[in-house]
Amino acid sequence: MKSRIVPRGLRPRLVAAFVLVSALSALTAAALTYHQARTAILQRAQDNAVHDLRAQVDSLAPDLPARPAEADLRTLTLQLDRAGGSRDWRTAATYRNGPLTTAHSPAPDLPAGLRASAASATTTLAQRFHQGEQPWLAVALPVTAESRSDQPSGLIVYATFSLASEQQDVTSLLAAARAGALPVVFASVVPALLAARRVLRPVRQLHTAAESMTDGALDTRIEVTGHDELADLGRTFNTMAATLQADATALKAMEAKARRFAADVSHELRTPLAAMTAVTGILDHDGASGHLGPETSEAFTLVADETRKLTSMVEDLMEISRFDAGAAQLALDEIGFGELVGKTLTLRHWQDRVAVDVPHGLRTRLDPRRIDVVLANLTGNALRHGGPQARVGIRARADADHLVVTVADDGPGIPPDVLPHVFDRFTKGDAARTRSEGSGLGLAIAAENARLHLGTLTAANAPEGGAVFTLTLPRDPA
């Protein structure tokens, strides 16, 4: 793949554009100057040559007879050649479209169309041409009759002039134009850098301010000077930053109030719920012993179940509140992971329903209580949503740095619309089961415990069916 030479940054682009415009301006000015000067040099040379030739012809033509013979024309051209002086012109004359007569042979070379045009012309004609590599000027001067200045006499004088000296002047002018344009192009780099720096300074300030706001410094503002478009952009940025800061402050205040409310409500409910749990325990015992009637026993059983659910939800809310307040801490201990999994399943009587694949002797450093909560939530979620005959498996593998634990089932899996929000609070796998056993906080608490260990918890659906939760933990979170 070919590499691109186009500069990527805005600064080199501005400098390149400025230099390019300067170069084009300098070259255009040099080209126009060269064209105008070249035209003026050649036109002045032509005008002077025509003027001198006309002056000589006007002084010699009166001495010619009315019908000059070839000898008369040769004498005229000889006198003209001698009068040429520094111009070193070569002349020829013809009468009534006769042959060219010169004082010296050979005759001067004339452009092909000049003689044909001069035959019927009443005014002086001039034409530039090249002979070899040298530029020349050819002039055709019709001589008018003495009686009428506008009546041609039939005599035409031709002259050729070398434009070599003028060509040298033009060449020197071209070299000077080139030499003058190059310093202008190089000198334009300095103002280009200064202009780019002035233009990009507000842009860099905006970039730095935006990065600061990305890092959370919503009180960032930029200094605005001037009244151009960049200044308007800076003022707009400051207004946006002030609005974001105000909104963020209000949102944080609302979140703090909501967390405080949940924590206060949960704390206030713990005492009455503890008393209700004790009372429902006694009533459960009386119902089981047959001291209560069937309907009363069923009612007390329902109350006891709902009380236990409410107590579990309050405990979950208290745990979430500790995470939100940043009060949750790890109590790290080095333990055997297989033993921890066995205790988690035995405590909840799941050891016969879950297949465990943990390498023997796998030890790691973690918080046993919090990882027990994570495993219990993931396993309980798999048993509840995998179906009555679901097969649930816990598999652990470790390398030098990480421990990877997967909890999988062969149930219907997680609905696609629920999968992106499975770790959100109060999210349930089956929206139709509004009265499920879970509070909708179990997976959120599991994810928070994973993050507290500097690990991750992800959810996905296996290709062959079923949900797969993957817990990745560092071997030593400290």
C-alpha positions as CSV (number, residue, x, y, z in Angstrom):
1,M,0.0,0.0,0.0
2,K,1.5,3.3,-1.0
3,S,2.2,5.8,1.7
4,R,0.4,9.1,1.6
5,I,2.5,12.3,1.6
6,V,-0.5,14.5,2.5
7,P,0.1,16.1,5.9
8,R,-2.4,15.0,8.5
9,G,-2.1,17.8,11.0
10,L,-4.0,21.1,10.7
11,R,-0.8,23.1,11.3
12,P,1.2,21.6,8.3
13,R,-1.9,22.0,6.1
14,L,-2.2,25.7,7.0
15,V,1.5,26.3,6.4
16,A,1.4,24.3,3.1
17,A,-1.7,26.2,1.9
18,F,-0.1,29.6,2.9
19,V,3.2,28.8,1.2
20,L,1.3,27.5,-1.9
21,V,-0.7,30.7,-2.1
22,S,2.4,32.8,-1.7
23,A,4.2,30.7,-4.3
24,L,1.3,31.1,-6.8
25,S,1.1,34.8,-6.1
26,A,4.9,35.3,-6.5
27,L,5.0,33.2,-9.7
28,T,1.9,35.0,-11.1
29,A,3.4,38.4,-10.4
30,A,6.7,37.3,-11.8
31,A,5.0,35.9,-15.0
32,L,3.0,39.1,-15.5
33,T,6.0,41.3,-14.9
34,Y,8.1,39.2,-17.3
35,H,5.4,39.4,-20.0
36,Q,4.9,43.1,-19.7
37,A,8.6,43.8,-19.6
38,R,9.3,41.5,-22.5
39,T,6.6,43.1,-24.6
40,A,7.9,46.6,-23.7
41,I,11.5,45.7,-24.5
42,L,10.6,44.2,-27.9
43,Q,8.1,47.0,-28.7
44,R,10.6,49.7,-27.9
45,A,13.3,48.0,-30.0
46,Q,10.8,47.8,-32.9
47,D,9.7,51.4,-32.6
48,N,13.3,52.7,-32.5
49,A,14.3,50.6,-35.5
50,V,11.3,51.7,-37.5
51,H,11.9,55.3,-36.5
52,D,15.6,55.2,-37.5
53,L,14.9,53.4,-40.8
54,R,12.1,55.9,-41.7
55,A,14.4,58.9,-40.9
56,Q,17.1,57.5,-43.2
57,V,14.7,56.6,-46.0
58,D,13.1,60.0,-45.8
59,S,16.5,61.7,-46.1
60,L,17.6,59.6,-49.1
61,A,14.4,59.0,-51.1
62,P,14.1,62.6,-52.5
63,D,17.4,62.0,-54.4
64,L,16.0,59.0,-56.3
65,P,14.5,59.4,-59.8
66,A,10.7,58.9,-60.2
67,R,11.3,55.5,-61.7
68,P,14.5,54.2,-60.0
69,A,16.6,51.6,-61.8
70,E,18.4,48.7,-60.2
71,A,21.5,50.8,-59.9
72,D,19.6,53.5,-58.0
73,L,18.1,50.9,-55.7
74,R,21.6,49.4,-55.0
75,T,22.9,52.8,-54.2
76,L,20.0,53.4,-51.8
77,T,20.6,50.1,-50.0
78,L,24.3,50.8,-49.8
79,Q,23.7,54.2,-48.2
80,L,21.2,52.7,-45.8
81,D,23.5,49.9,-44.8
82,R,26.3,52.4,-44.1
83,A,23.8,54.6,-42.1
84,G,22.8,51.7,-39.9
85,G,25.6,52.2,-37.6
86,S,25.3,50.2,-34.3
87,R,22.0,48.7,-35.4
88,D,23.8,46.7,-38.1
89,W,20.7,46.4,-40.2
90,R,20.6,44.7,-43.6
91,T,18.5,46.4,-46.2
92,A,16.9,45.6,-49.6
93,A,14.7,47.5,-52.0
94,T,12.2,46.7,-54.7
95,Y,10.2,48.8,-57.1
96,R,6.8,47.8,-58.5
97,N,7.1,44.2,-57.0
98,G,10.3,43.7,-58.9
99,P,13.2,41.6,-57.6
100,L,14.9,42.5,-54.3
101,T,18.0,44.7,-54.8
102,T,20.7,44.7,-52.2
103,A,24.1,46.3,-51.9
104,H,25.6,43.1,-50.6
105,S,24.7,39.5,-51.4
106,P,23.0,37.5,-50.3
107,A,19.7,39.3,-49.7
108,P,18.4,39.4,-46.2
109,D,16.0,36.6,-45.2
110,L,12.5,37.9,-44.9
111,P,9.3,36.2,-43.6
112,A,7.3,34.5,-46.3
113,G,4.1,36.6,-45.8
114,L,5.8,39.9,-45.2
115,R,6.4,40.7,-49.0
116,A,2.9,39.7,-49.9
117,S,1.4,42.0,-47.3
118,A,3.8,44.8,-48.1
119,A,2.8,44.8,-51.8
120,S,-0.5,46.4,-51.0
121,A,0.3,48.2,-47.7
122,T,0.5,51.9,-47.3
123,T,1.9,51.9,-43.8
124,T,5.0,50.4,-42.2
125,L,4.8,46.6,-41.4
126,A,7.0,44.8,-38.9
127,Q,7.3,41.2,-38.1
128,R,9.5,39.2,-35.6
129,F,10.9,35.9,-36.7
130,H,13.7,33.4,-35.9
131,Q,16.5,32.6,-38.1
132,G,18.2,29.5,-36.7
133,E,18.0,30.2,-32.9
134,Q,18.4,33.9,-33.2
135,P,15.4,36.3,-33.1
136,W,15.2,38.9,-35.8
137,L,12.9,41.8,-36.7
138,A,11.9,42.4,-40.4
139,V,10.5,45.8,-41.4
140,A,8.7,46.7,-44.7
141,L,8.6,50.5,-45.3
142,P,6.5,51.6,-48.3
143,V,7.8,54.9,-49.7
144,T,5.0,57.4,-50.6
145,A,5.0,59.8,-53.5
146,E,6.2,63.4,-52.9
147,S,3.0,64.9,-54.1
148,R,0.6,62.8,-52.0
149,S,1.7,61.4,-48.7
150,D,-0.9,58.7,-48.8
151,Q,-0.1,57.6,-52.4
152,P,2.5,54.8,-52.6
153,S,5.3,55.3,-55.1
154,G,5.8,51.6,-55.7
155,L,9.2,51.7,-53.9
156,I,9.4,49.4,-50.8
157,V,12.4,49.3,-48.5
158,Y,13.0,46.2,-46.4
159,A,15.3,45.9,-43.4
160,T,16.2,43.1,-40.9
161,F,17.4,43.8,-37.4
162,S,19.0,41.3,-35.0
163,L,17.2,41.2,-31.6
164,A,20.0,39.2,-29.9
165,S,20.7,42.0,-27.4
166,E,17.1,42.4,-26.6
167,Q,16.8,38.7,-26.2
168,Q,19.6,38.8,-23.7
169,D,17.8,41.5,-21.8
170,V,14.7,39.3,-21.8
171,T,16.7,36.3,-20.6
172,S,18.2,38.3,-17.8
173,L,14.8,39.6,-16.8
174,L,13.4,36.0,-16.7
175,A,16.3,34.9,-14.5
176,A,15.8,37.9,-12.2
177,A,12.0,37.1,-12.0
178,R,12.8,33.5,-11.0
179,A,15.5,34.6,-8.5
180,G,13.0,37.0,-7.0
181,A,10.2,34.5,-6.7
182,L,12.1,31.8,-4.9
183,P,13.1,34.0,-1.9
184,V,9.5,35.2,-1.6
185,V,8.3,31.5,-1.4
186,F,10.9,30.7,1.3
187,A,10.3,33.9,3.2
188,S,6.5,33.1,3.2
189,V,7.2,30.1,5.5
190,V,7.9,32.4,8.5
191,P,4.6,34.4,8.3
192,A,2.8,31.1,7.5
193,L,4.1,29.6,10.8
194,L,3.1,32.7,12.7
195,A,-0.3,32.8,11.1
196,A,-0.8,29.0,11.8
197,R,0.3,29.5,15.4
198,R,-2.1,32.3,15.9
199,V,-5.0,30.4,14.3
200,L,-4.3,27.2,16.1
201,R,-3.8,28.6,19.5
202,P,-7.5,28.7,20.3
203,V,-7.9,25.3,18.8
204,R,-5.2,23.9,21.1
205,Q,-6.9,25.6,24.0
206,L,-10.2,24.0,23.1
207,H,-8.5,20.6,22.7
208,T,-6.8,20.9,26.2
209,A,-10.1,22.1,27.8
210,A,-12.1,19.2,26.2
211,E,-9.5,16.7,27.5
212,S,-9.8,18.2,31.0
213,M,-13.6,18.0,30.8
214,T,-13.3,14.4,29.7
215,D,-11.2,13.7,32.8
216,G,-14.0,15.1,34.9
217,A,-12.9,18.7,35.4
218,L,-16.2,20.3,34.4
219,D,-15.1,23.7,35.8
220,T,-12.7,24.1,32.9
221,R,-13.0,27.3,31.0
222,I,-10.9,28.9,28.2
223,E,-9.8,32.5,27.9
224,V,-11.5,34.2,25.1
225,T,-10.0,37.2,23.3
226,G,-11.2,39.0,20.1
227,H,-14.4,38.9,18.2
228,D,-13.8,36.6,15.4
229,E,-15.3,33.1,14.7
230,L,-12.8,31.3,16.9
231,A,-13.7,33.7,19.8
232,D,-17.3,32.9,19.2
233,L,-16.5,29.2,19.4
234,G,-14.6,29.7,22.6
235,R,-17.5,31.6,24.2
236,T,-19.9,28.8,23.0
237,F,-17.6,26.2,24.6
238,N,-17.6,28.1,27.9
239,T,-21.4,28.3,27.9
240,M,-21.6,24.6,27.1
241,A,-19.1,23.8,29.9
242,A,-21.1,25.9,32.4
243,T,-24.4,24.2,31.4
244,L,-22.8,20.7,31.7
245,Q,-21.3,21.6,35.1
246,A,-24.7,22.8,36.4
247,D,-26.4,19.7,35.1
248,A,-23.8,17.4,36.5
249,T,-24.0,19.1,39.9
250,A,-27.7,18.8,39.9
251,L,-27.6,15.1,38.8
252,K,-25.0,14.3,41.4
253,A,-27.1,15.9,44.1
254,M,-30.2,13.9,42.9
255,E,-28.2,10.7,42.8
256,A,-26.8,11.3,46.3
257,K,-30.3,12.0,47.6
258,A,-31.6,8.8,46.0
259,R,-28.7,6.7,47.4
260,R,-29.2,8.3,50.8
261,F,-33.0,7.6,50.6
262,A,-32.5,4.0,49.7
263,A,-29.9,3.5,52.5
264,D,-32.1,5.2,55.1
265,V,-35.2,3.3,54.1
266,S,-33.3,0.0,54.1
267,H,-31.8,0.8,57.4
268,E,-35.1,1.7,58.9
269,L,-36.7,-1.5,57.6
270,R,-34.1,-3.8,59.1
271,T,-35.4,-3.6,62.7
272,P,-39.1,-4.2,62.0
273,L,-38.2,-6.9,59.4
274,A,-36.1,-8.6,62.0
275,A,-39.0,-8.6,64.4
276,M,-41.4,-9.8,61.7
277,T,-38.9,-12.6,60.7
278,A,-38.8,-13.8,64.4
279,V,-42.6,-13.8,64.6
280,T,-43.1,-15.6,61.3
281,G,-40.6,-18.2,62.4
282,I,-42.7,-18.9,65.5
283,L,-45.9,-19.0,63.4
284,D,-44.2,-21.3,60.9
285,H,-43.4,-23.7,63.8
286,D,-47.0,-23.5,65.1
287,G,-48.4,-24.1,61.7
288,A,-46.2,-27.1,61.2
289,S,-47.2,-28.6,64.5
290,G,-50.9,-28.4,63.7
291,H,-51.8,-25.8,66.3
292,L,-53.3,-23.6,63.6
293,G,-56.1,-24.3,61.2
294,P,-55.3,-25.0,57.5
295,E,-56.4,-21.6,56.2
296,T,-54.6,-19.8,59.0
297,S,-51.5,-21.9,58.5
298,E,-51.5,-21.2,54.7
299,A,-51.8,-17.4,55.3
300,F,-49.0,-17.4,57.8
301,T,-46.8,-19.4,55.4
302,L,-47.5,-16.8,52.7
303,V,-46.6,-14.0,55.1
304,A,-43.4,-15.7,56.1
305,D,-42.3,-16.2,52.5
306,E,-43.0,-12.6,51.6
307,T,-41.2,-11.4,54.7
308,R,-38.1,-13.4,53.8
309,K,-38.2,-12.0,50.3
310,L,-38.5,-8.5,51.7
311,T,-35.6,-9.1,54.1
312,S,-33.5,-10.3,51.2
313,M,-34.3,-7.3,49.1
314,V,-33.5,-4.9,52.0
315,E,-30.1,-6.7,52.5
316,D,-29.4,-6.3,48.8
317,L,-30.3,-2.6,48.9
318,M,-28.0,-2.1,51.8
319,E,-25.2,-3.8,49.9
320,I,-25.8,-1.7,46.8
321,S,-25.8,1.4,49.0
322,R,-22.4,0.5,50.3
323,F,-21.1,0.1,46.8
324,D,-22.5,3.5,45.8
325,A,-21.1,5.2,48.8
326,G,-17.6,3.6,48.2
327,A,-17.7,2.0,51.6
328,A,-17.4,-1.6,50.3
329,Q,-14.0,-3.1,51.1
330,L,-12.2,-6.3,50.4
331,A,-11.1,-8.8,53.1
332,L,-8.5,-10.7,51.1
333,D,-7.5,-14.2,52.1
334,E,-5.7,-17.0,50.2
335,I,-8.0,-20.0,50.0
336,G,-8.6,-23.0,47.9
337,F,-11.1,-22.1,45.2
338,G,-12.5,-25.6,44.9
339,E,-13.3,-25.6,48.7
340,L,-15.0,-22.2,48.3
341,V,-17.2,-23.5,45.5
342,G,-18.1,-26.6,47.5
343,K,-19.1,-24.6,50.6
344,T,-21.2,-22.3,48.4
345,L,-23.1,-25.2,46.9
346,T,-23.5,-27.2,50.1
347,L,-24.7,-24.2,52.1
348,R,-27.6,-23.8,49.6
349,H,-28.1,-27.5,49.0
350,W,-27.1,-27.3,45.3
351,Q,-24.3,-29.8,45.4
352,D,-26.4,-32.5,43.7
353,R,-27.7,-30.1,40.9
354,V,-24.4,-28.4,39.8
355,A,-21.4,-30.0,38.1
356,V,-18.1,-28.6,39.3
357,D,-14.9,-28.6,37.2
358,V,-12.1,-27.0,39.3
359,P,-8.5,-28.1,39.2
360,H,-7.3,-29.7,42.4
361,G,-5.2,-27.5,44.5
362,L,-6.2,-24.3,42.8
363,R,-5.5,-21.5,45.3
364,T,-6.0,-17.8,44.9
365,R,-6.2,-14.6,46.9
366,L,-9.7,-13.1,47.1
367,D,-12.5,-12.1,49.5
368,P,-14.3,-15.4,50.3
369,R,-17.6,-13.8,51.4
370,R,-17.9,-11.6,48.3
371,I,-17.0,-14.4,45.8
372,D,-19.5,-16.6,47.6
373,V,-22.1,-14.0,46.9
374,V,-21.1,-13.9,43.2
375,L,-21.1,-17.7,42.8
376,A,-24.5,-18.0,44.7
377,N,-26.1,-15.3,42.5
378,L,-24.8,-16.8,39.2
379,T,-25.6,-20.4,40.2
380,G,-29.0,-19.5,41.6
381,N,-29.8,-17.4,38.5
382,A,-28.8,-20.4,36.2
383,L,-31.0,-22.8,38.3
384,R,-34.0,-20.5,38.3
385,H,-34.0,-19.5,34.6
386,G,-32.5,-22.7,33.1
387,G,-35.6,-24.7,33.7
388,P,-36.6,-27.6,36.0
389,Q,-34.3,-30.0,34.3
390,A,-31.4,-27.6,33.6
391,R,-27.9,-28.8,33.9
392,V,-25.7,-26.2,35.5
393,G,-21.9,-26.3,35.5
394,I,-19.1,-24.3,37.2
395,R,-15.7,-24.5,35.6
396,A,-12.6,-22.7,36.7
397,R,-9.2,-22.3,35.0
398,A,-6.2,-20.2,36.0
399,D,-2.9,-19.0,34.6
400,A,-0.1,-17.1,36.3
401,D,-2.1,-13.8,36.5
402,H,-5.9,-14.5,36.2
403,L,-8.6,-16.8,37.4
404,V,-11.4,-17.4,34.9
405,V,-14.7,-18.9,36.2
406,T,-17.6,-19.8,34.0
407,V,-21.1,-20.6,35.2
408,A,-23.2,-22.1,32.3
409,D,-26.6,-23.8,31.9
410,D,-28.4,-25.5,29.0
411,G,-31.6,-23.6,29.3
412,P,-33.2,-21.2,26.8
413,G,-30.5,-18.5,27.4
414,I,-30.9,-14.8,27.9
415,P,-33.3,-12.9,25.6
416,P,-31.4,-10.7,23.1
417,D,-33.2,-7.6,24.3
418,V,-32.3,-8.3,27.9
419,L,-28.6,-9.3,27.3
420,P,-27.2,-5.7,27.1
421,H,-28.9,-4.8,30.4
422,V,-28.5,-8.1,32.3
423,F,-26.3,-6.4,35.0
424,D,-28.5,-3.4,35.4
425,R,-30.3,-3.0,38.7
426,F,-33.8,-4.5,38.9
427,T,-33.4,-6.3,35.6
428,K,-35.2,-9.6,35.4
429,G,-34.7,-12.3,32.7
430,D,-38.5,-12.8,32.2
431,A,-40.4,-9.6,32.3
432,A,-43.7,-11.5,32.5
433,R,-42.6,-13.1,35.9
434,T,-43.0,-9.9,37.9
435,R,-43.3,-12.0,41.1
436,S,-40.1,-14.0,40.8
437,E,-37.9,-15.1,43.7
438,G,-35.1,-12.7,42.8
439,S,-35.0,-9.0,43.6
440,G,-33.4,-8.0,40.3
441,L,-30.3,-6.9,42.2
442,G,-28.3,-10.2,42.4
443,L,-26.4,-9.8,39.1
444,A,-25.8,-6.1,39.7
445,I,-24.2,-7.0,43.1
446,A,-22.2,-9.8,41.5
447,A,-20.8,-7.3,38.9
448,E,-20.0,-4.8,41.7
449,N,-18.1,-7.5,43.6
450,A,-16.2,-8.5,40.5
451,R,-15.2,-4.8,39.9
452,L,-14.2,-4.5,43.6
453,H,-11.7,-7.4,42.9
454,L,-10.4,-5.5,39.8
455,G,-12.1,-8.2,37.7
456,T,-14.9,-8.4,35.1
457,L,-18.1,-10.3,34.8
458,T,-19.7,-10.8,31.4
459,A,-22.8,-12.6,30.1
460,A,-23.4,-14.3,26.8
461,N,-25.4,-17.0,25.1
462,A,-23.6,-20.2,24.2
463,P,-23.8,-21.3,20.5
464,E,-25.4,-24.6,21.5
465,G,-27.9,-22.9,23.8
466,G,-28.0,-21.7,27.4
467,A,-26.5,-18.7,29.2
468,V,-22.8,-18.4,30.1
469,F,-21.5,-16.0,32.7
470,T,-17.7,-15.5,32.8
471,L,-16.0,-14.2,35.9
472,T,-12.4,-13.0,35.4
473,L,-10.3,-12.2,38.5
474,P,-6.7,-11.3,39.0
475,R,-4.8,-13.9,41.1
476,D,-3.9,-11.2,43.6
477,P,-6.2,-8.1,43.5
478,A,-3.8,-6.3,45.9
